[in-house]
Amino acid sequence: MSKKKKEQILPLTRWQYFFKALYHNAAATTEFTYDRVVYRKSQELQEIEQRSAKINYLLLVLMMAMIVIATRLQNIYIFVAYIIIVIVGQIVRYCMLPKDIKAHLTDTGRRARVR
């Protein structure tokens, strides 16, 4: 018999929430799963995520413009400027999230399955 090693789960922070929701449109769902617990998002958090999605779309449009401009001008400084803009945009998105993220999540009582 082998015992499964139990992972040490840290309390959910704004930083962890930011990175769990980084690569998908978090505004598209009203629920969030962390440590197999399904939480319902507050209306305020959903509105923040919608504004955050607008920033992501703006960064995407800027990336397309940067590619066109950089290929025509063949200038590395355009890429550097875009990288700085992306970093600032992500910092703005992070700062938009509430400091106490758990206050905006309600436990639904449901649990996600382990894969």
Buried (B, 14 or more C-beta within 10 A) or exposed (E): EEEEEEEEEEEBBBEEBBEBBEEEEBBEEEEBBBEEBBBBBBEEBBEBBEEBBEBBEEBEEBEEEBEEEBEEEEEEEBEEBBEEBBEEBBEEBBEEBBEEBBEBBEEEEEEEEEE
